[in-house]
Amino acid sequence: MPRARASIIGAGRNMDKTIAIIGVGNMGAGMAARLLEGGWTVRACDLVAARVQALVRLGAQGAATPAGAAAGAQALVACVVAA
């Protein structure tokens, strides 16, 4: 039997809500992509500009700094390596 796909709560009604994601590597990029699919506005920031640009092509907003990503966002997700 096929497994039902989970839906994101409030999909389609989230365009006025911005979620900032700091660190869009393996984990952060996946979360950002799912949020974009659900209709959320995502603002992404990463030390590697190509990672941000990949999400911009999917509809995210890019930010050059963590402060720029967080400005005006209703929520912030940080996916960074403690190195």
OpenMM code with the backbone's topology and positions (N, CA, C; nanometers):
from openmm import Vec3, app, unit

residues = "MET PRO ARG ALA ARG ALA SER ILE ILE GLY ALA GLY ARG ASN MET ASP LYS THR ILE ALA ILE ILE GLY VAL GLY ASN MET GLY ALA GLY MET ALA ALA ARG LEU LEU GLU GLY GLY TRP THR VAL ARG ALA CYS ASP LEU VAL ALA ALA ARG VAL GLN ALA LEU VAL ARG LEU GLY ALA GLN GLY ALA ALA THR PRO ALA GLY ALA ALA ALA GLY ALA GLN ALA LEU VAL ALA CYS VAL VAL ALA ALA".split()
positions = [
    Vec3(0.0851, -0.1170, 0.0000),
    Vec3(0.0000, 0.0000, 0.0000),
    Vec3(0.0900, 0.1238, 0.0000),
    Vec3(0.0632, 0.2228, -0.0878),
    Vec3(0.1456, 0.3435, -0.0903),
    Vec3(0.1293, 0.4250, 0.0371),
    Vec3(0.2380, 0.4813, 0.0789),
    Vec3(0.2368, 0.5626, 0.1994),
    Vec3(0.1891, 0.7036, 0.1663),
    Vec3(0.1019, 0.7569, 0.2478),
    Vec3(0.0517, 0.8929, 0.2258),
    Vec3(0.1629, 0.9934, 0.2517),
    Vec3(0.1707, 1.0936, 0.1678),
    Vec3(0.2714, 1.1968, 0.1845),
    Vec3(0.2249, 1.2960, 0.2901),
    Vec3(0.3140, 1.3303, 0.3792),
    Vec3(0.2809, 1.4266, 0.4842),
    Vec3(0.2641, 1.5647, 0.4238),
    Vec3(0.1713, 1.6406, 0.4753),
    Vec3(0.1529, 1.7767, 0.4272),
    Vec3(0.2035, 1.8741, 0.5324),
    Vec3(0.2436, 1.9883, 0.4864),
    Vec3(0.2896, 2.0917, 0.5776),
    Vec3(0.1685, 2.1697, 0.6249),
    Vec3(0.1569, 2.1883, 0.7545),
    Vec3(0.0436, 2.2570, 0.8135),
    Vec3(0.0339, 2.3985, 0.7579),
    Vec3(-0.0831, 2.4345, 0.7135),
    Vec3(-0.1072, 2.5694, 0.6652),
    Vec3(-0.0532, 2.5958, 0.5260),
    Vec3(-0.0240, 2.4923, 0.4500),
    Vec3(0.0328, 2.5109, 0.3163),
    Vec3(-0.0524, 2.6065, 0.2345),
    Vec3(0.0144, 2.6988, 0.1667),
    Vec3(-0.0551, 2.7951, 0.0829),
    Vec3(-0.0991, 2.9214, 0.1551),
    Vec3(-0.0965, 2.9193, 0.2869),
    Vec3(-0.1395, 3.0369, 0.3630),
    Vec3(-0.0212, 3.1036, 0.4332),
    Vec3(0.0993, 3.0697, 0.3931),
    Vec3(0.2162, 3.1116, 0.4693),
    Vec3(0.3029, 3.2149, 0.3993),
    Vec3(0.2535, 3.2718, 0.2898),
    Vec3(0.3358, 3.3632, 0.2126),
    Vec3(0.3714, 3.4897, 0.2903),
    Vec3(0.2928, 3.5262, 0.3923),
    Vec3(0.3253, 3.6442, 0.4711),
    Vec3(0.4136, 3.6111, 0.5903),
    Vec3(0.4546, 3.4868, 0.6038),
    Vec3(0.5413, 3.4430, 0.7124),
    Vec3(0.6791, 3.4100, 0.6555),
    Vec3(0.7826, 3.4682, 0.7142),
    Vec3(0.9185, 3.4451, 0.6670),
    Vec3(0.9955, 3.3656, 0.7708),
    Vec3(1.0613, 3.2612, 0.7242),
    Vec3(1.1476, 3.1799, 0.8087),
    Vec3(1.2901, 3.1970, 0.7576),
    Vec3(1.3799, 3.2399, 0.8441),
    Vec3(1.5206, 3.2531, 0.8097),
    Vec3(1.5910, 3.1214, 0.8417),
    Vec3(1.6725, 3.0764, 0.7497),
    Vec3(1.7521, 2.9556, 0.7737),
    Vec3(1.8985, 2.9917, 0.7571),
    Vec3(1.9721, 2.9790, 0.8657),
    Vec3(2.1149, 3.0058, 0.8665),
    Vec3(2.1851, 2.8712, 0.8557),
    Vec3(2.2579, 2.8520, 0.7464),
    Vec3(2.3250, 2.7243, 0.7215),
    Vec3(2.2370, 2.6362, 0.6356),
    Vec3(2.2632, 2.6359, 0.5053),
    Vec3(2.1804, 2.5582, 0.4135),
    Vec3(2.2638, 2.4501, 0.3440),
    Vec3(2.3323, 2.3729, 0.4270),
    Vec3(2.4041, 2.2559, 0.3773),
    Vec3(2.3054, 2.1410, 0.3621),
    Vec3(2.3481, 2.0209, 0.3907),
    Vec3(2.2633, 1.9025, 0.3718),
    Vec3(2.1309, 1.9114, 0.4475),
    Vec3(2.1345, 1.9465, 0.5731),
    Vec3(2.0123, 1.9499, 0.6531),
    Vec3(1.9314, 2.0769, 0.6271),
    Vec3(1.9958, 2.1913, 0.6317),
    Vec3(1.9251, 2.3181, 0.6148),
    Vec3(1.8611, 2.3338, 0.4778),
    Vec3(1.9303, 2.2871, 0.3736),
    Vec3(1.8748, 2.2984, 0.2380),
    Vec3(1.7502, 2.2126, 0.2232),
    Vec3(1.7514, 2.0952, 0.2824),
    Vec3(1.6340, 2.0083, 0.2763),
    Vec3(1.5146, 2.0697, 0.3467),
    Vec3(1.5388, 2.1277, 0.4638),
    Vec3(1.4298, 2.1932, 0.5359),
    Vec3(1.3772, 2.3125, 0.4568),
    Vec3(1.4689, 2.3908, 0.4007),
    Vec3(1.4285, 2.5079, 0.3230),
    Vec3(1.3440, 2.4669, 0.2025),
    Vec3(1.3850, 2.3630, 0.1329),
    Vec3(1.3108, 2.3177, 0.0147),
    Vec3(1.1694, 2.2735, 0.0523),
    Vec3(1.1550, 2.2020, 0.1624),
    Vec3(1.0216, 2.1571, 0.2060),
    Vec3(0.9336, 2.2751, 0.2460),
    Vec3(0.9925, 2.3733, 0.3134),
    Vec3(0.9164, 2.4916, 0.3514),
    Vec3(0.8708, 2.5692, 0.2277),
    Vec3(0.9583, 2.5814, 0.1286),
    Vec3(0.9202, 2.6476, 0.0036),
    Vec3(0.8056, 2.5728, -0.0644),
    Vec3(0.8120, 2.4406, -0.0650),
    Vec3(0.7040, 2.3603, -0.1231),
    Vec3(0.5720, 2.3865, -0.0514),
    Vec3(0.5793, 2.4152, 0.0772),
    Vec3(0.4601, 2.4390, 0.1571),
    Vec3(0.4094, 2.5823, 0.1501),
    Vec3(0.4742, 2.6659, 0.0700),
    Vec3(0.4264, 2.8011, 0.0535),
    Vec3(0.4858, 2.9040, 0.1481),
    Vec3(0.5834, 2.8658, 0.2267),
    Vec3(0.6475, 2.9591, 0.3184),
    Vec3(0.7467, 3.0468, 0.2432),
    Vec3(0.7692, 3.1658, 0.2943),
    Vec3(0.8767, 3.2509, 0.2454),
    Vec3(1.0012, 3.2142, 0.3249),
    Vec3(1.1074, 3.1783, 0.2534),
    Vec3(1.2317, 3.1352, 0.3175),
    Vec3(1.3422, 3.2326, 0.2791),
    Vec3(1.4172, 3.2778, 0.3793),
    Vec3(1.5346, 3.3619, 0.3559),
    Vec3(1.6558, 3.2827, 0.4034),
    Vec3(1.7472, 3.2537, 0.3107),
    Vec3(1.8592, 3.1646, 0.3381),
    Vec3(1.9924, 3.2382, 0.3441),
    Vec3(2.0804, 3.1899, 0.4310),
    Vec3(2.2152, 3.2442, 0.4441),
    Vec3(2.3117, 3.1287, 0.4679),
    Vec3(2.4267, 3.1338, 0.4024),
    Vec3(2.5288, 3.0308, 0.4208),
    Vec3(2.6636, 3.0909, 0.3835),
    Vec3(2.7702, 3.0353, 0.4373),
    Vec3(2.9046, 3.0799, 0.4009),
    Vec3(2.9375, 3.0472, 0.2556),
    Vec3(2.8723, 2.9450, 0.2011),
    Vec3(2.8942, 2.9033, 0.0624),
    Vec3(2.7818, 2.9623, -0.0229),
    Vec3(2.8150, 3.0632, -0.1021),
    Vec3(2.7142, 3.1351, -0.1798),
    Vec3(2.6383, 3.0439, -0.2763),
    Vec3(2.7027, 2.9432, -0.3311),
    Vec3(2.6364, 2.8537, -0.4265),
    Vec3(2.5195, 2.7797, -0.3622),
    Vec3(2.5288, 2.7505, -0.2338),
    Vec3(2.4181, 2.6834, -0.1642),
    Vec3(2.2963, 2.7755, -0.1565),
    Vec3(2.3211, 2.9010, -0.1279),
    Vec3(2.2118, 2.9983, -0.1213),
    Vec3(2.1513, 3.0153, -0.2601),
    Vec3(2.2343, 3.0267, -0.3626),
    Vec3(2.1848, 3.0464, -0.4990),
    Vec3(2.0991, 2.9296, -0.5461),
    Vec3(2.1330, 2.8085, -0.5040),
    Vec3(2.0508, 2.6921, -0.5406),
    Vec3(1.9099, 2.7065, -0.4840),
    Vec3(1.8984, 2.7589, -0.3632),
    Vec3(1.7663, 2.7787, -0.3032),
    Vec3(1.6948, 2.8993, -0.3631),
    Vec3(1.7693, 3.0007, -0.4010),
    Vec3(1.7087, 3.1165, -0.4677),
    Vec3(1.6417, 3.0711, -0.5969),
    Vec3(1.7053, 2.9778, -0.6680),
    Vec3(1.6445, 2.9253, -0.7905),
    Vec3(1.5136, 2.8521, -0.7616),
    Vec3(1.4977, 2.8027, -0.6393),
    Vec3(1.3738, 2.7348, -0.5998),
    Vec3(1.2692, 2.8328, -0.5458),
    Vec3(1.3087, 2.9588, -0.5277),
    Vec3(1.2130, 3.0583, -0.4797),
    Vec3(1.2470, 3.1239, -0.3479),
    Vec3(1.3573, 3.0849, -0.2860),
    Vec3(1.3976, 3.1463, -0.1592),
    Vec3(1.4547, 3.2854, -0.1826),
    Vec3(1.4612, 3.3618, -0.0772),
    Vec3(1.5321, 3.4890, -0.0782),
    Vec3(1.6717, 3.4626, -0.0241),
    Vec3(1.7722, 3.5220, -0.0839),
    Vec3(1.9086, 3.5063, -0.0357),
    Vec3(1.9465, 3.6208, 0.0560),
    Vec3(2.0330, 3.5920, 0.1512),
    Vec3(2.0842, 3.6952, 0.2418),
    Vec3(2.2352, 3.6768, 0.2550),
    Vec3(2.3070, 3.7872, 0.2590),
    Vec3(2.4528, 3.7828, 0.2669),
    Vec3(2.5036, 3.7564, 0.4083),
    Vec3(2.4224, 3.7911, 0.5084),
    Vec3(2.4651, 3.7749, 0.6475),
    Vec3(2.3525, 3.7111, 0.7294),
    Vec3(2.3877, 3.6487, 0.8407),
    Vec3(2.2827, 3.5963, 0.9283),
    Vec3(2.1869, 3.7059, 0.9767),
    Vec3(2.2404, 3.8237, 1.0058),
    Vec3(2.1543, 3.9342, 1.0501),
    Vec3(2.0570, 3.9739, 0.9394),
    Vec3(2.1041, 3.9734, 0.8153),
    Vec3(2.0176, 4.0054, 0.7030),
    Vec3(1.9084, 3.9020, 0.6843),
    Vec3(1.9418, 3.7763, 0.7070),
    Vec3(1.8420, 3.6697, 0.6956),
    Vec3(1.7375, 3.6815, 0.8058),
    Vec3(1.7815, 3.7151, 0.9249),
    Vec3(1.6910, 3.7188, 1.0403),
    Vec3(1.6031, 3.8426, 1.0447),
    Vec3(1.6457, 3.9504, 0.9801),
    Vec3(1.5718, 4.0770, 0.9876),
    Vec3(1.4287, 4.0596, 0.9367),
    Vec3(1.3338, 4.0817, 1.0243),
    Vec3(1.1938, 4.0752, 0.9875),
    Vec3(1.1346, 3.9358, 0.9796),
    Vec3(1.2138, 3.8337, 1.0055),
    Vec3(1.1630, 3.6961, 0.9997),
    Vec3(1.0825, 3.6646, 1.1258),
    Vec3(0.9816, 3.5799, 1.1093),
    Vec3(0.9011, 3.5389, 1.2236),
    Vec3(0.9640, 3.4213, 1.2982),
    Vec3(1.0545, 3.3498, 1.2315),
    Vec3(1.1226, 3.2366, 1.2944),
    Vec3(1.2609, 3.2232, 1.2340),
    Vec3(1.3520, 3.1634, 1.3091),
    Vec3(1.4889, 3.1429, 1.2630),
    Vec3(1.5298, 2.9991, 1.2932),
    Vec3(1.5894, 2.9355, 1.1940),
    Vec3(1.6426, 2.7998, 1.2100),
    Vec3(1.7924, 2.8085, 1.1842),
    Vec3(1.8726, 2.7579, 1.2757),
    Vec3(2.0180, 2.7574, 1.2578),
    Vec3(2.0660, 2.6141, 1.2444),
    Vec3(2.1286, 2.5850, 1.1313),
    Vec3(2.1847, 2.4516, 1.1041),
    Vec3(2.3318, 2.4701, 1.0732),
    Vec3(2.4098, 2.4828, 1.1782),
    Vec3(2.5521, 2.5114, 1.1601),
    Vec3(2.6368, 2.4048, 1.2284),
    Vec3(2.7585, 2.3938, 1.1804),
    Vec3(2.8543, 2.2983, 1.2360),
    Vec3(2.9314, 2.3666, 1.3485),
    Vec3(2.9459, 2.2982, 1.4570),
    Vec3(3.0278, 2.3496, 1.5675),
    Vec3(3.1721, 2.3073, 1.5440),
    Vec3(3.2420, 2.3858, 1.4658),
    Vec3(3.3812, 2.3495, 1.4310),
    Vec3(3.4795, 2.4430, 1.4954),
] * unit.nanometer
topology = app.Topology()
chain = topology.addChain("A")
for resn in residues:
    res = topology.addResidue(resn, chain)
    for name in ("N", "CA", "C"):
        topology.addAtom(name, app.Element.getBySymbol(name[0]), res)
